[in-house]
Every structure is written in C-alpha cells, then in structure tokens.
Amino acid sequence: MMLNFLLINFDKCKFSANYVFKKLQLKGTILRPTKDGYNIRNKLRLTTGSSIQNARFISGIKIILN
C-alpha cells in the first residue's frame, strides 16, 4: 500500500496547525489546512512530494519546532 499524504496532528504541540502552516508557507512549503475542507481542527495534510520537496519540508519544520 502506498500513501500519498500524511495528516499531522498539532493537538499536543506548543504551536497550532495554523501557525505552522503560515511559517511553512513563508518558506515556500504549502500544506493543506484541514479545518475548512475536512472540518478537522488543528491538523495539516502533507502530500508527499519529490525527495527535494520532502527535504525542504523536513528542514523547515525542524526550524519552526526548535
């Protein structure tokens, strides 16, 4: 089975999904908020991409969360 997205939960994080979404967006990485389209609060949908895109996301999220 191959997955093409991850649902990232921010319920136990010091930052909200909206905060992380905005910070990543400034770095050129766009995730999909789930509040409006899916009615799932404080989560982000991350679609898997190329290895370069995935590395950019990992680098960006590390900076935000540290």
PDBQT receptor file of N, H, CA, C and O in Angstrom, charges set to zero:
ATOM      1  N   MET A   1       0.841  -1.170   0.000  1.00  0.00    +0.000 N 
ATOM      2  CA  MET A   1       0.000   0.000   0.000  1.00  0.00    +0.000 C 
ATOM      3  C   MET A   1       0.891   1.240   0.000  1.00  0.00    +0.000 C 
ATOM      4  O   MET A   1       1.853   1.326   0.764  1.00  0.00    +0.000 OA
ATOM      5  N   MET A   2       0.565   2.184  -0.854  1.00  0.00    +0.000 N 
ATOM      6  H   MET A   2      -0.216   2.114  -1.474  1.00  0.00    +0.000 HD
ATOM      7  CA  MET A   2       1.336   3.415  -0.941  1.00  0.00    +0.000 C 
ATOM      8  C   MET A   2       0.468   4.585  -0.505  1.00  0.00    +0.000 C 
ATOM      9  O   MET A   2      -0.648   4.755  -0.996  1.00  0.00    +0.000 OA
ATOM     10  N   LEU A   3       0.979   5.387   0.413  1.00  0.00    +0.000 N 
ATOM     11  H   LEU A   3       1.886   5.249   0.812  1.00  0.00    +0.000 HD
ATOM     12  CA  LEU A   3       0.247   6.561   0.881  1.00  0.00    +0.000 C 
ATOM     13  C   LEU A   3       0.755   7.789   0.139  1.00  0.00    +0.000 C 
ATOM     14  O   LEU A   3       1.941   7.890  -0.176  1.00  0.00    +0.000 OA
ATOM     15  N   ASN A   4      -0.141   8.707  -0.132  1.00  0.00    +0.000 N 
ATOM     16  H   ASN A   4      -1.104   8.624   0.125  1.00  0.00    +0.000 HD
ATOM     17  CA  ASN A   4       0.299   9.921  -0.805  1.00  0.00    +0.000 C 
ATOM     18  C   ASN A   4       0.161  11.160   0.073  1.00  0.00    +0.000 C 
ATOM     19  O   ASN A   4       0.461  12.270  -0.367  1.00  0.00    +0.000 OA
ATOM     20  N   PHE A   5      -0.299  10.975   1.332  1.00  0.00    +0.000 N 
ATOM     21  H   PHE A   5      -0.544  10.073   1.690  1.00  0.00    +0.000 HD
ATOM     22  CA  PHE A   5      -0.336  12.114   2.238  1.00  0.00    +0.000 C 
ATOM     23  C   PHE A   5      -0.257  11.653   3.685  1.00  0.00    +0.000 C 
ATOM     24  O   PHE A   5      -0.521  10.495   4.009  1.00  0.00    +0.000 OA
ATOM     25  N   LEU A   6       0.118  12.603   4.548  1.00  0.00    +0.000 N 
ATOM     26  H   LEU A   6       0.333  13.544   4.285  1.00  0.00    +0.000 HD
ATOM     27  CA  LEU A   6       0.154  12.389   5.989  1.00  0.00    +0.000 C 
ATOM     28  C   LEU A   6      -0.736  13.432   6.640  1.00  0.00    +0.000 C 
ATOM     29  O   LEU A   6      -0.804  14.568   6.173  1.00  0.00    +0.000 OA
ATOM     30  N   LEU A   7      -1.408  13.066   7.693  1.00  0.00    +0.000 N 
ATOM     31  H   LEU A   7      -1.353  12.143   8.072  1.00  0.00    +0.000 HD
ATOM     32  CA  LEU A   7      -2.195  14.001   8.481  1.00  0.00    +0.000 C 
ATOM     33  C   LEU A   7      -1.388  14.292   9.738  1.00  0.00    +0.000 C 
ATOM     34  O   LEU A   7      -1.153  13.399  10.553  1.00  0.00    +0.000 OA
ATOM     35  N   ILE A   8      -0.969  15.534   9.892  1.00  0.00    +0.000 N 
ATOM     36  H   ILE A   8      -1.160  16.259   9.230  1.00  0.00    +0.000 HD
ATOM     37  CA  ILE A   8      -0.105  15.917  11.005  1.00  0.00    +0.000 C 
ATOM     38  C   ILE A   8      -0.956  16.563  12.087  1.00  0.00    +0.000 C 
ATOM     39  O   ILE A   8      -1.655  17.544  11.836  1.00  0.00    +0.000 OA
ATOM     40  N   ASN A   9      -0.892  16.007  13.294  1.00  0.00    +0.000 N 
ATOM     41  H   ASN A   9      -0.323  15.210  13.498  1.00  0.00    +0.000 HD
ATOM     42  CA  ASN A   9      -1.705  16.440  14.424  1.00  0.00    +0.000 C 
ATOM     43  C   ASN A   9      -0.909  17.403  15.308  1.00  0.00    +0.000 C 
ATOM     44  O   ASN A   9       0.198  17.076  15.738  1.00  0.00    +0.000 OA
ATOM     45  N   PHE A  10      -1.460  18.575  15.579  1.00  0.00    +0.000 N 
ATOM     46  H   PHE A  10      -2.359  18.841  15.231  1.00  0.00    +0.000 HD
ATOM     47  CA  PHE A  10      -0.795  19.572  16.412  1.00  0.00    +0.000 C 
ATOM     48  C   PHE A  10      -1.465  19.738  17.770  1.00  0.00    +0.000 C 
ATOM     49  O   PHE A  10      -1.207  20.724  18.461  1.00  0.00    +0.000 OA
ATOM     50  N   ASP A  11      -2.320  18.797  18.167  1.00  0.00    +0.000 N 
ATOM     51  H   ASP A  11      -2.529  17.996  17.606  1.00  0.00    +0.000 HD
ATOM     52  CA  ASP A  11      -3.041  18.908  19.436  1.00  0.00    +0.000 C 
ATOM     53  C   ASP A  11      -2.106  18.944  20.647  1.00  0.00    +0.000 C 
ATOM     54  O   ASP A  11      -2.415  19.618  21.630  1.00  0.00    +0.000 OA
ATOM     55  N   LYS A  12      -0.990  18.248  20.603  1.00  0.00    +0.000 N 
ATOM     56  H   LYS A  12      -0.740  17.701  19.804  1.00  0.00    +0.000 HD
ATOM     57  CA  LYS A  12      -0.071  18.206  21.745  1.00  0.00    +0.000 C 
ATOM     58  C   LYS A  12       1.215  18.975  21.466  1.00  0.00    +0.000 C 
ATOM     59  O   LYS A  12       2.250  18.725  22.084  1.00  0.00    +0.000 OA
ATOM     60  N   CYS A  13       1.137  19.904  20.538  1.00  0.00    +0.000 N 
ATOM     61  H   CYS A  13       0.296  20.108  20.036  1.00  0.00    +0.000 HD
ATOM     62  CA  CYS A  13       2.290  20.706  20.140  1.00  0.00    +0.000 C 
ATOM     63  C   CYS A  13       2.154  22.104  20.730  1.00  0.00    +0.000 C 
ATOM     64  O   CYS A  13       1.042  22.584  20.949  1.00  0.00    +0.000 OA
ATOM     65  N   LYS A  14       3.286  22.758  20.988  1.00  0.00    +0.000 N 
ATOM     66  H   LYS A  14       4.189  22.368  20.811  1.00  0.00    +0.000 HD
ATOM     67  CA  LYS A  14       3.219  24.123  21.521  1.00  0.00    +0.000 C 
ATOM     68  C   LYS A  14       2.770  25.132  20.469  1.00  0.00    +0.000 C 
ATOM     69  O   LYS A  14       2.461  26.276  20.802  1.00  0.00    +0.000 OA
ATOM     70  N   PHE A  15       2.731  24.714  19.193  1.00  0.00    +0.000 N 
ATOM     71  H   PHE A  15       2.983  23.785  18.923  1.00  0.00    +0.000 HD
ATOM     72  CA  PHE A  15       2.283  25.581  18.114  1.00  0.00    +0.000 C 
ATOM     73  C   PHE A  15       1.001  25.033  17.506  1.00  0.00    +0.000 C 
ATOM     74  O   PHE A  15       0.776  23.823  17.506  1.00  0.00    +0.000 OA
ATOM     75  N   SER A  16       0.172  25.914  16.995  1.00  0.00    +0.000 N 
ATOM     76  H   SER A  16       0.355  26.897  16.995  1.00  0.00    +0.000 HD
ATOM     77  CA  SER A  16      -1.057  25.477  16.322  1.00  0.00    +0.000 C 
ATOM     78  C   SER A  16      -0.748  25.109  14.876  1.00  0.00    +0.000 C 
ATOM     79  O   SER A  16       0.277  25.508  14.322  1.00  0.00    +0.000 OA
ATOM     80  N   ALA A  17      -1.641  24.349  14.284  1.00  0.00    +0.000 N 
ATOM     81  H   ALA A  17      -2.473  24.024  14.733  1.00  0.00    +0.000 HD
ATOM     82  CA  ALA A  17      -1.503  23.991  12.866  1.00  0.00    +0.000 C 
ATOM     83  C   ALA A  17      -1.488  25.249  12.007  1.00  0.00    +0.000 C 
ATOM     84  O   ALA A  17      -0.734  25.329  11.037  1.00  0.00    +0.000 OA
ATOM     85  N   ASN A  18      -2.307  26.221  12.352  1.00  0.00    +0.000 N 
ATOM     86  H   ASN A  18      -2.920  26.156  13.140  1.00  0.00    +0.000 HD
ATOM     87  CA  ASN A  18      -2.370  27.465  11.577  1.00  0.00    +0.000 C 
ATOM     88  C   ASN A  18      -1.038  28.213  11.625  1.00  0.00    +0.000 C 
ATOM     89  O   ASN A  18      -0.587  28.741  10.608  1.00  0.00    +0.000 OA
ATOM     90  N   TYR A  19      -0.412  28.261  12.791  1.00  0.00    +0.000 N 
ATOM     91  H   TYR A  19      -0.779  27.833  13.617  1.00  0.00    +0.000 HD
ATOM     92  CA  TYR A  19       0.885  28.915  12.936  1.00  0.00    +0.000 C 
ATOM     93  C   TYR A  19       1.933  28.230  12.058  1.00  0.00    +0.000 C 
ATOM     94  O   TYR A  19       2.661  28.892  11.318  1.00  0.00    +0.000 OA
ATOM     95  N   VAL A  20       2.001  26.912  12.145  1.00  0.00    +0.000 N 
ATOM     96  H   VAL A  20       1.409  26.374  12.745  1.00  0.00    +0.000 HD
ATOM     97  CA  VAL A  20       2.979  26.149  11.357  1.00  0.00    +0.000 C 
ATOM     98  C   VAL A  20       2.694  26.303   9.867  1.00  0.00    +0.000 C 
ATOM     99  O   VAL A  20       3.619  26.448   9.068  1.00  0.00    +0.000 OA
ATOM    100  N   PHE A  21       1.421  26.271   9.494  1.00  0.00    +0.000 N 
ATOM    101  H   PHE A  21       0.670  26.153  10.143  1.00  0.00    +0.000 HD
ATOM    102  CA  PHE A  21       1.030  26.462   8.092  1.00  0.00    +0.000 C 
ATOM    103  C   PHE A  21       1.582  27.779   7.556  1.00  0.00    +0.000 C 
ATOM    104  O   PHE A  21       2.180  27.816   6.480  1.00  0.00    +0.000 OA
ATOM    105  N   LYS A  22       1.379  28.857   8.308  1.00  0.00    +0.000 N 
ATOM    106  H   LYS A  22       0.893  28.827   9.182  1.00  0.00    +0.000 HD
ATOM    107  CA  LYS A  22       1.837  30.179   7.857  1.00  0.00    +0.000 C 
ATOM    108  C   LYS A  22       3.352  30.262   7.780  1.00  0.00    +0.000 C 
ATOM    109  O   LYS A  22       3.892  30.840   6.837  1.00  0.00    +0.000 OA
ATOM    110  N   LYS A  23       4.042  29.694   8.755  1.00  0.00    +0.000 N 
ATOM    111  H   LYS A  23       3.604  29.224   9.521  1.00  0.00    +0.000 HD
ATOM    112  CA  LYS A  23       5.505  29.721   8.752  1.00  0.00    +0.000 C 
ATOM    113  C   LYS A  23       6.074  28.918   7.575  1.00  0.00    +0.000 C 
ATOM    114  O   LYS A  23       7.004  29.370   6.906  1.00  0.00    +0.000 OA
ATOM    115  N   LEU A  24       5.521  27.741   7.328  1.00  0.00    +0.000 N 
ATOM    116  H   LEU A  24       4.766  27.374   7.871  1.00  0.00    +0.000 HD
ATOM    117  CA  LEU A  24       5.990  26.934   6.199  1.00  0.00    +0.000 C 
ATOM    118  C   LEU A  24       5.681  27.616   4.871  1.00  0.00    +0.000 C 
ATOM    119  O   LEU A  24       6.480  27.564   3.936  1.00  0.00    +0.000 OA
ATOM    120  N   GLN A  25       4.528  28.248   4.794  1.00  0.00    +0.000 N 
ATOM    121  H   GLN A  25       3.878  28.291   5.553  1.00  0.00    +0.000 HD
ATOM    122  CA  GLN A  25       4.133  28.946   3.572  1.00  0.00    +0.000 C 
ATOM    123  C   GLN A  25       5.145  30.045   3.238  1.00  0.00    +0.000 C 
ATOM    124  O   GLN A  25       5.476  30.248   2.070  1.00  0.00    +0.000 OA
ATOM    125  N   LEU A  26       5.632  30.743   4.246  1.00  0.00    +0.000 N 
ATOM    126  H   LEU A  26       5.363  30.578   5.195  1.00  0.00    +0.000 HD
ATOM    127  CA  LEU A  26       6.647  31.778   4.028  1.00  0.00    +0.000 C 
ATOM    128  C   LEU A  26       7.943  31.195   3.472  1.00  0.00    +0.000 C 
ATOM    129  O   LEU A  26       8.692  31.886   2.781  1.00  0.00    +0.000 OA
ATOM    130  N   LYS A  27       8.206  29.931   3.772  1.00  0.00    +0.000 N 
ATOM    131  H   LYS A  27       7.598  29.370   4.334  1.00  0.00    +0.000 HD
ATOM    132  CA  LYS A  27       9.401  29.256   3.280  1.00  0.00    +0.000 C 
ATOM    133  C   LYS A  27       9.164  28.556   1.939  1.00  0.00    +0.000 C 
ATOM    134  O   LYS A  27      10.073  27.917   1.407  1.00  0.00    +0.000 OA
ATOM    135  N   GLY A  28       7.945  28.671   1.388  1.00  0.00    +0.000 N 
ATOM    136  H   GLY A  28       7.207  29.190   1.820  1.00  0.00    +0.000 HD
ATOM    137  CA  GLY A  28       7.641  28.080   0.094  1.00  0.00    +0.000 C 
ATOM    138  C   GLY A  28       7.106  26.662   0.155  1.00  0.00    +0.000 C 
ATOM    139  O   GLY A  28       6.979  26.005  -0.878  1.00  0.00    +0.000 OA
ATOM    140  N   THR A  29       6.790  26.180   1.350  1.00  0.00    +0.000 N 
ATOM    141  H   THR A  29       6.893  26.714   2.190  1.00  0.00    +0.000 HD
ATOM    142  CA  THR A  29       6.226  24.845   1.516  1.00  0.00    +0.000 C 
ATOM    143  C   THR A  29       4.757  24.994   1.884  1.00  0.00    +0.000 C 
ATOM    144  O   THR A  29       4.431  25.612   2.897  1.00  0.00    +0.000 OA
ATOM    145  N   ILE A  30       3.882  24.443   1.081  1.00  0.00    +0.000 N 
ATOM    146  H   ILE A  30       4.146  23.941   0.258  1.00  0.00    +0.000 HD
ATOM    147  CA  ILE A  30       2.450  24.619   1.299  1.00  0.00    +0.000 C 
ATOM    148  C   ILE A  30       1.808  23.293   1.666  1.00  0.00    +0.000 C 
ATOM    149  O   ILE A  30       1.862  22.326   0.905  1.00  0.00    +0.000 OA
ATOM    150  N   LEU A  31       1.204  23.264   2.836  1.00  0.00    +0.000 N 
ATOM    151  H   LEU A  31       1.160  24.049   3.454  1.00  0.00    +0.000 HD
ATOM    152  CA  LEU A  31       0.423  22.122   3.282  1.00  0.00    +0.000 C 
ATOM    153  C   LEU A  31      -1.047  22.510   3.190  1.00  0.00    +0.000 C 
ATOM    154  O   LEU A  31      -1.371  23.686   3.019  1.00  0.00    +0.000 OA
ATOM    155  N   ARG A  32      -1.915  21.552   3.299  1.00  0.00    +0.000 N 
ATOM    156  H   ARG A  32      -1.652  20.598   3.437  1.00  0.00    +0.000 HD
ATOM    157  CA  ARG A  32      -3.345  21.837   3.213  1.00  0.00    +0.000 C 
ATOM    158  C   ARG A  32      -3.952  21.874   4.618  1.00  0.00    +0.000 C 
ATOM    159  O   ARG A  32      -3.896  20.884   5.347  1.00  0.00    +0.000 OA
ATOM    160  N   PRO A  33      -4.537  23.024   4.996  1.00  0.00    +0.000 N 
ATOM    161  CA  PRO A  33      -5.260  23.069   6.262  1.00  0.00    +0.000 C 
ATOM    162  C   PRO A  33      -6.485  22.146   6.178  1.00  0.00    +0.000 C 
ATOM    163  O   PRO A  33      -7.068  21.985   5.106  1.00  0.00    +0.000 OA
ATOM    164  N   THR A  34      -6.866  21.552   7.288  1.00  0.00    +0.000 N 
ATOM    165  H   THR A  34      -6.393  21.683   8.159  1.00  0.00    +0.000 HD
ATOM    166  CA  THR A  34      -7.985  20.602   7.267  1.00  0.00    +0.000 C 
ATOM    167  C   THR A  34      -9.239  21.151   7.932  1.00  0.00    +0.000 C 
ATOM    168  O   THR A  34     -10.287  20.508   7.891  1.00  0.00    +0.000 OA
ATOM    169  N   LYS A  35      -9.152  22.316   8.538  1.00  0.00    +0.000 N 
ATOM    170  H   LYS A  35      -8.300  22.839   8.571  1.00  0.00    +0.000 HD
ATOM    171  CA  LYS A  35     -10.292  22.879   9.267  1.00  0.00    +0.000 C 
ATOM    172  C   LYS A  35     -11.487  23.141   8.355  1.00  0.00    +0.000 C 
ATOM    173  O   LYS A  35     -12.600  22.712   8.656  1.00  0.00    +0.000 OA
ATOM    174  N   ASP A  36     -11.269  23.833   7.257  1.00  0.00    +0.000 N 
ATOM    175  H   ASP A  36     -10.364  24.182   7.012  1.00  0.00    +0.000 HD
ATOM    176  CA  ASP A  36     -12.384  24.223   6.392  1.00  0.00    +0.000 C 
ATOM    177  C   ASP A  36     -12.882  23.092   5.496  1.00  0.00    +0.000 C 
ATOM    178  O   ASP A  36     -14.074  22.786   5.492  1.00  0.00    +0.000 OA
ATOM    179  N   GLY A  37     -11.997  22.482   4.754  1.00  0.00    +0.000 N 
ATOM    180  H   GLY A  37     -11.028  22.730   4.757  1.00  0.00    +0.000 HD
ATOM    181  CA  GLY A  37     -12.421  21.464   3.793  1.00  0.00    +0.000 C 
ATOM    182  C   GLY A  37     -12.841  20.141   4.403  1.00  0.00    +0.000 C 
ATOM    183  O   GLY A  37     -13.714  19.454   3.872  1.00  0.00    +0.000 OA
ATOM    184  N   TYR A  38     -12.215  19.782   5.527  1.00  0.00    +0.000 N 
ATOM    185  H   TYR A  38     -11.506  20.340   5.958  1.00  0.00    +0.000 HD
ATOM    186  CA  TYR A  38     -12.465  18.469   6.125  1.00  0.00    +0.000 C 
ATOM    187  C   TYR A  38     -13.145  18.555   7.496  1.00  0.00    +0.000 C 
ATOM    188  O   TYR A  38     -13.579  17.545   8.049  1.00  0.00    +0.000 OA
ATOM    189  N   ASN A  39     -13.232  19.771   8.032  1.00  0.00    +0.000 N 
ATOM    190  H   ASN A  39     -12.880  20.592   7.583  1.00  0.00    +0.000 HD
ATOM    191  CA  ASN A  39     -13.786  20.001   9.367  1.00  0.00    +0.000 C 
ATOM    192  C   ASN A  39     -13.004  19.226  10.442  1.00  0.00    +0.000 C 
ATOM    193  O   ASN A  39     -13.582  18.702  11.394  1.00  0.00    +0.000 OA
ATOM    194  N   ILE A  40     -11.696  19.170  10.265  1.00  0.00    +0.000 N 
ATOM    195  H   ILE A  40     -11.227  19.596   9.491  1.00  0.00    +0.000 HD
ATOM    196  CA  ILE A  40     -10.795  18.538  11.232  1.00  0.00    +0.000 C 
ATOM    197  C   ILE A  40      -9.895  19.648  11.776  1.00  0.00    +0.000 C 
ATOM    198  O   ILE A  40      -9.139  20.260  11.022  1.00  0.00    +0.000 OA
ATOM    199  N   ARG A  41      -9.975  19.900  13.037  1.00  0.00    +0.000 N 
ATOM    200  H   ARG A  41     -10.590  19.402  13.650  1.00  0.00    +0.000 HD
ATOM    201  CA  ARG A  41      -9.261  21.039  13.636  1.00  0.00    +0.000 C 
ATOM    202  C   ARG A  41      -7.826  20.689  14.041  1.00  0.00    +0.000 C 
ATOM    203  O   ARG A  41      -7.519  19.570  14.452  1.00  0.00    +0.000 OA
ATOM    204  N   ASN A  42      -6.962  21.705  13.904  1.00  0.00    +0.000 N 
ATOM    205  H   ASN A  42      -7.211  22.614  13.570  1.00  0.00    +0.000 HD
ATOM    206  CA  ASN A  42      -5.580  21.682  14.367  1.00  0.00    +0.000 C 
ATOM    207  C   ASN A  42      -4.739  20.560  13.744  1.00  0.00    +0.000 C 
ATOM    208  O   ASN A  42      -3.889  19.967  14.409  1.00  0.00    +0.000 OA
ATOM    209  N   LYS A  43      -4.984  20.286  12.489  1.00  0.00    +0.000 N 
ATOM    210  H   LYS A  43      -5.675  20.767  11.949  1.00  0.00    +0.000 HD
ATOM    211  CA  LYS A  43      -4.216  19.287  11.738  1.00  0.00    +0.000 C 
ATOM    212  C   LYS A  43      -3.815  19.913  10.397  1.00  0.00    +0.000 C 
ATOM    213  O   LYS A  43      -4.449  20.860   9.931  1.00  0.00    +0.000 OA
ATOM    214  N   LEU A  44      -2.774  19.383   9.796  1.00  0.00    +0.000 N 
ATOM    215  H   LEU A  44      -2.259  18.614  10.174  1.00  0.00    +0.000 HD
ATOM    216  CA  LEU A  44      -2.374  19.765   8.444  1.00  0.00    +0.000 C 
ATOM    217  C   LEU A  44      -2.201  18.508   7.616  1.00  0.00    +0.000 C 
ATOM    218  O   LEU A  44      -1.754  17.474   8.112  1.00  0.00    +0.000 OA
ATOM    219  N   ARG A  45      -2.561  18.612   6.352  1.00  0.00    +0.000 N 
ATOM    220  H   ARG A  45      -2.924  19.452   5.950  1.00  0.00    +0.000 HD
ATOM    221  CA  ARG A  45      -2.385  17.499   5.420  1.00  0.00    +0.000 C 
ATOM    222  C   ARG A  45      -1.127  17.773   4.596  1.00  0.00    +0.000 C 
ATOM    223  O   ARG A  45      -1.014  18.802   3.931  1.00  0.00    +0.000 OA
ATOM    224  N   LEU A  46      -0.189  16.834   4.653  1.00  0.00    +0.000 N 
ATOM    225  H   LEU A  46      -0.281  15.998   5.193  1.00  0.00    +0.000 HD
ATOM    226  CA  LEU A  46       1.062  16.933   3.913  1.00  0.00    +0.000 C 
ATOM    227  C   LEU A  46       1.042  15.897   2.804  1.00  0.00    +0.000 C 
ATOM    228  O   LEU A  46       1.037  14.694   3.066  1.00  0.00    +0.000 OA
ATOM    229  N   THR A  47       1.031  16.366   1.571  1.00  0.00    +0.000 N 
ATOM    230  H   THR A  47       1.034  17.343   1.358  1.00  0.00    +0.000 HD
ATOM    231  CA  THR A  47       1.112  15.462   0.423  1.00  0.00    +0.000 C 
ATOM    232  C   THR A  47       2.574  15.163   0.167  1.00  0.00    +0.000 C 
ATOM    233  O   THR A  47       3.402  16.073   0.127  1.00  0.00    +0.000 OA
ATOM    234  N   THR A  48       2.895  13.893  -0.007  1.00  0.00    +0.000 N 
ATOM    235  H   THR A  48       2.222  13.154   0.025  1.00  0.00    +0.000 HD
ATOM    236  CA  THR A  48       4.284  13.540  -0.274  1.00  0.00    +0.000 C 
ATOM    237  C   THR A  48       4.699  14.084  -1.639  1.00  0.00    +0.000 C 
ATOM    238  O   THR A  48       3.910  14.116  -2.584  1.00  0.00    +0.000 OA
ATOM    239  N   GLY A  49       5.940  14.505  -1.714  1.00  0.00    +0.000 N 
ATOM    240  H   GLY A  49       6.581  14.479  -0.947  1.00  0.00    +0.000 HD
ATOM    241  CA  GLY A  49       6.438  15.088  -2.954  1.00  0.00    +0.000 C 
ATOM    242  C   GLY A  49       7.738  14.438  -3.374  1.00  0.00    +0.000 C 
ATOM    243  O   GLY A  49       8.025  13.294  -3.020  1.00  0.00    +0.000 OA
ATOM    244  N   SER A  50       8.507  15.177  -4.124  1.00  0.00    +0.000 N 
ATOM    245  H   SER A  50       8.274  16.106  -4.411  1.00  0.00    +0.000 HD
ATOM    246  CA  SER A  50       9.819  14.688  -4.556  1.00  0.00    +0.000 C 
ATOM    247  C   SER A  50      10.757  14.667  -3.347  1.00  0.00    +0.000 C 
ATOM    248  O   SER A  50      10.440  15.222  -2.295  1.00  0.00    +0.000 OA
ATOM    249  N   SER A  51      11.886  14.037  -3.505  1.00  0.00    +0.000 N 
ATOM    250  H   SER A  51      12.143  13.586  -4.360  1.00  0.00    +0.000 HD
ATOM    251  CA  SER A  51      12.833  13.990  -2.387  1.00  0.00    +0.000 C 
ATOM    252  C   SER A  51      13.321  15.395  -2.019  1.00  0.00    +0.000 C 
ATOM    253  O   SER A  51      13.581  15.670  -0.848  1.00  0.00    +0.000 OA
ATOM    254  N   ILE A  52      13.444  16.261  -2.984  1.00  0.00    +0.000 N 
ATOM    255  H   ILE A  52      13.233  16.038  -3.935  1.00  0.00    +0.000 HD
ATOM    256  CA  ILE A  52      13.844  17.648  -2.703  1.00  0.00    +0.000 C 
ATOM    257  C   ILE A  52      12.749  18.373  -1.926  1.00  0.00    +0.000 C 
ATOM    258  O   ILE A  52      13.038  19.071  -0.954  1.00  0.00    +0.000 OA
ATOM    259  N   GLN A  53      11.501  18.214  -2.343  1.00  0.00    +0.000 N 
ATOM    260  H   GLN A  53      11.266  17.647  -3.132  1.00  0.00    +0.000 HD
ATOM    261  CA  GLN A  53      10.385  18.850  -1.638  1.00  0.00    +0.000 C 
ATOM    262  C   GLN A  53      10.249  18.302  -0.224  1.00  0.00    +0.000 C 
ATOM    263  O   GLN A  53      10.005  19.059   0.716  1.00  0.00    +0.000 OA
ATOM    264  N   ASN A  54      10.405  16.999  -0.070  1.00  0.00    +0.000 N 
ATOM    265  H   ASN A  54      10.603  16.385  -0.833  1.00  0.00    +0.000 HD
ATOM    266  CA  ASN A  54      10.313  16.394   1.259  1.00  0.00    +0.000 C 
ATOM    267  C   ASN A  54      11.431  16.890   2.169  1.00  0.00    +0.000 C 
ATOM    268  O   ASN A  54      11.200  17.155   3.348  1.00  0.00    +0.000 OA
ATOM    269  N   ALA A  55      12.630  17.014   1.632  1.00  0.00    +0.000 N 
ATOM    270  H   ALA A  55      12.818  16.798   0.674  1.00  0.00    +0.000 HD
ATOM    271  CA  ALA A  55      13.762  17.527   2.411  1.00  0.00    +0.000 C 
ATOM    272  C   ALA A  55      13.527  18.981   2.816  1.00  0.00    +0.000 C 
ATOM    273  O   ALA A  55      13.877  19.376   3.928  1.00  0.00    +0.000 OA
ATOM    274  N   ARG A  56      12.940  19.778   1.927  1.00  0.00    +0.000 N 
ATOM    275  H   ARG A  56      12.655  19.457   1.024  1.00  0.00    +0.000 HD
ATOM    276  CA  ARG A  56      12.636  21.173   2.236  1.00  0.00    +0.000 C 
ATOM    277  C   ARG A  56      11.628  21.251   3.383  1.00  0.00    +0.000 C 
ATOM    278  O   ARG A  56      11.763  22.088   4.276  1.00  0.00    +0.000 OA
ATOM    279  N   PHE A  57      10.614  20.372   3.357  1.00  0.00    +0.000 N 
ATOM    280  H   PHE A  57      10.505  19.692   2.632  1.00  0.00    +0.000 HD
ATOM    281  CA  PHE A  57       9.632  20.342   4.436  1.00  0.00    +0.000 C 
ATOM    282  C   PHE A  57      10.293  19.966   5.760  1.00  0.00    +0.000 C 
ATOM    283  O   PHE A  57      10.062  20.624   6.774  1.00  0.00    +0.000 OA
ATOM    284  N   ILE A  58      11.108  18.923   5.758  1.00  0.00    +0.000 N 
ATOM    285  H   ILE A  58      11.296  18.389   4.934  1.00  0.00    +0.000 HD
ATOM    286  CA  ILE A  58      11.755  18.467   6.984  1.00  0.00    +0.000 C 
ATOM    287  C   ILE A  58      12.655  19.556   7.550  1.00  0.00    +0.000 C 
ATOM    288  O   ILE A  58      12.661  19.796   8.757  1.00  0.00    +0.000 OA
ATOM    289  N   SER A  59      13.404  20.205   6.694  1.00  0.00    +0.000 N 
ATOM    290  H   SER A  59      13.399  20.011   5.713  1.00  0.00    +0.000 HD
ATOM    291  CA  SER A  59      14.268  21.297   7.131  1.00  0.00    +0.000 C 
ATOM    292  C   SER A  59      13.443  22.433   7.736  1.00  0.00    +0.000 C 
ATOM    293  O   SER A  59      13.783  22.954   8.799  1.00  0.00    +0.000 OA
ATOM    294  N   GLY A  60      12.368  22.811   7.063  1.00  0.00    +0.000 N 
ATOM    295  H   GLY A  60      12.092  22.388   6.200  1.00  0.00    +0.000 HD
ATOM    296  CA  GLY A  60      11.520  23.907   7.536  1.00  0.00    +0.000 C 
ATOM    297  C   GLY A  60      10.817  23.584   8.849  1.00  0.00    +0.000 C 
ATOM    298  O   GLY A  60      10.749  24.439   9.733  1.00  0.00    +0.000 OA
ATOM    299  N   ILE A  61      10.300  22.388   8.993  1.00  0.00    +0.000 N 
ATOM    300  H   ILE A  61      10.355  21.694   8.275  1.00  0.00    +0.000 HD
ATOM    301  CA  ILE A  61       9.566  22.031  10.209  1.00  0.00    +0.000 C 
ATOM    302  C   ILE A  61      10.527  21.933  11.391  1.00  0.00    +0.000 C 
ATOM    303  O   ILE A  61      10.154  22.270  12.515  1.00  0.00    +0.000 OA
ATOM    304  N   LYS A  62      11.754  21.478  11.157  1.00  0.00    +0.000 N 
ATOM    305  H   LYS A  62      12.057  21.204  10.244  1.00  0.00    +0.000 HD
ATOM    306  CA  LYS A  62      12.746  21.430  12.230  1.00  0.00    +0.000 C 
ATOM    307  C   LYS A  62      13.046  22.826  12.761  1.00  0.00    +0.000 C 
ATOM    308  O   LYS A  62      13.134  23.030  13.972  1.00  0.00    +0.000 OA
ATOM    309  N   ILE A  63      13.200  23.769  11.870  1.00  0.00    +0.000 N 
ATOM    310  H   ILE A  63      13.128  23.604  10.886  1.00  0.00    +0.000 HD
ATOM    311  CA  ILE A  63      13.483  25.153  12.276  1.00  0.00    +0.000 C 
ATOM    312  C   ILE A  63      12.314  25.713  13.078  1.00  0.00    +0.000 C 
ATOM    313  O   ILE A  63      12.526  26.364  14.101  1.00  0.00    +0.000 OA
ATOM    314  N   ILE A  64      11.097  25.474  12.635  1.00  0.00    +0.000 N 
ATOM    315  H   ILE A  64      10.924  24.946  11.804  1.00  0.00    +0.000 HD
ATOM    316  CA  ILE A  64       9.911  26.007  13.313  1.00  0.00    +0.000 C 
ATOM    317  C   ILE A  64       9.745  25.393  14.703  1.00  0.00    +0.000 C 
ATOM    318  O   ILE A  64       9.463  26.107  15.666  1.00  0.00    +0.000 OA
ATOM    319  N   LEU A  65       9.915  24.090  14.811  1.00  0.00    +0.000 N 
ATOM    320  H   LEU A  65      10.144  23.510  14.028  1.00  0.00    +0.000 HD
ATOM    321  CA  LEU A  65       9.635  23.407  16.069  1.00  0.00    +0.000 C 
ATOM    322  C   LEU A  65      10.773  23.529  17.095  1.00  0.00    +0.000 C 
ATOM    323  O   LEU A  65      10.565  23.278  18.282  1.00  0.00    +0.000 OA
ATOM    324  N   ASN A  66      11.956  23.909  16.645  1.00  0.00    +0.000 N 
ATOM    325  H   ASN A  66      12.124  24.113  15.681  1.00  0.00    +0.000 HD
ATOM    326  CA  ASN A  66      13.072  24.076  17.597  1.00  0.00    +0.000 C 
ATOM    327  C   ASN A  66      13.104  25.467  18.046  1.00  0.00    +0.000 C 
ATOM    328  O   ASN A  66      13.960  25.837  18.850  1.00  0.00    +0.000 OA
TER     329      ASN A  66
